[in-house]
Amino acid sequence: MIMYTFEDDLKKRLKDPAFKKAWEESEPEYQLARQLIATRLSQKMSQRDLAKKVKTTQAIISRIETMQANPSLALIKRIAQTLDLKLDLRLS
């Protein structure tokens, strides 16, 4: 049986300049989603619980966590405050 892992596939795809550019450009969304999920789960909070506290819907939280949304800075700030996170925005 031949195993073909995600890492193998990613390594192959990153040789394509267009894919590599898109992959690198998605890093901020990935980091936001990763931190949001980890913090929410560590606080034993469901998507629905978080949504109620920030006055949005569970579907919006889900879309942010799956990198399918483009949330406003105001919403990100409300989420950060609710999860007791410091928002650190950098441009370089």
Residue pairs with C-beta under 8 A, 6 or more apart in sequence:
13 19
13 20
13 23
14 20
14 23
26 67
29 67
30 67
32 64
32 76
33 64
33 65
33 66
33 67
35 85
36 61
36 64
36 65
36 79
36 83
37 65
39 83
39 85
40 46
40 47
40 50
40 83
43 83
45 83
46 58
47 58
47 61
47 62
47 65
48 58
48 61
50 61
50 79
50 82
50 83
51 57
51 58
51 60
51 61
53 82
54 61
54 75
54 78
54 79
54 82
55 78
56 75
56 78
60 69
60 71
60 75
63 69
64 71
64 79
71 79
73 89
76 87
77 87
79 85
80 86
80 87
